[in-house]
Amino acid sequence: MPLTAIKIETIEDYEKATVRVAELAGHVEDSAEERELIALVDAIMEWDNSDDDATAWR
């Protein structure tokens, strides 16, 4: 799967992505692992921005 296709659609996807980010932390710059890490972080941030209801209590 191309890294640009990483999409988090469920909380389970989100949890798996956060685990994978921890596994990838510290890999060599400009490696396949770093590119995967960046794509996962982008997907996590997109999920957080659209699905995080922490501010719903206002």
C-alpha positions as CSV (number, residue, x, y, z in Angstrom):
1,M,0.0,0.0,0.0
2,P,1.4,3.4,-0.9
3,L,2.1,5.4,2.2
4,T,-0.1,8.3,1.0
5,A,-3.0,5.9,1.3
6,I,-2.8,5.5,5.0
7,K,-6.2,6.3,6.4
8,I,-7.4,5.9,9.9
9,E,-11.1,5.0,9.9
10,T,-11.7,3.4,13.3
11,I,-10.4,3.6,16.8
12,E,-8.8,0.2,16.3
13,D,-6.9,1.7,13.3
14,Y,-5.9,4.6,15.5
15,E,-4.6,2.4,18.3
16,K,-2.6,0.2,15.8
17,A,-1.1,3.3,14.2
18,T,0.0,4.7,17.6
19,V,1.7,1.4,18.4
20,R,3.4,1.3,15.0
21,V,4.6,4.9,15.5
22,A,6.3,3.8,18.8
23,E,8.0,0.9,16.9
24,L,9.3,3.2,14.2
25,A,10.6,6.0,16.4
26,G,14.3,6.5,16.0
27,H,14.8,4.9,12.6
28,V,17.4,6.2,10.1
29,E,16.6,9.4,8.3
30,D,15.3,9.1,4.8
31,S,14.5,5.4,5.2
32,A,11.4,3.5,4.3
33,E,10.6,3.4,8.0
34,E,10.9,7.1,8.4
35,R,8.6,7.7,5.5
36,E,6.1,5.3,7.1
37,L,6.4,7.1,10.4
38,I,5.7,10.4,8.8
39,A,2.7,9.0,6.9
40,L,1.3,7.5,10.1
41,V,1.8,10.7,12.1
42,D,0.0,12.6,9.4
43,A,-2.9,10.1,9.5
44,I,-3.1,10.3,13.3
45,M,-3.1,14.1,13.2
46,E,-5.9,14.0,10.6
47,W,-7.9,11.6,12.8
48,D,-7.3,13.8,15.9
49,N,-8.4,16.9,14.1
50,S,-11.6,15.4,12.7
51,D,-12.6,12.8,15.3
52,D,-11.4,14.1,18.7
53,D,-14.4,15.2,20.6
54,A,-12.5,16.4,23.7
55,T,-13.8,19.9,23.1
56,A,-17.5,18.8,22.8
57,W,-18.0,19.4,26.5
58,R,-17.8,23.2,26.1
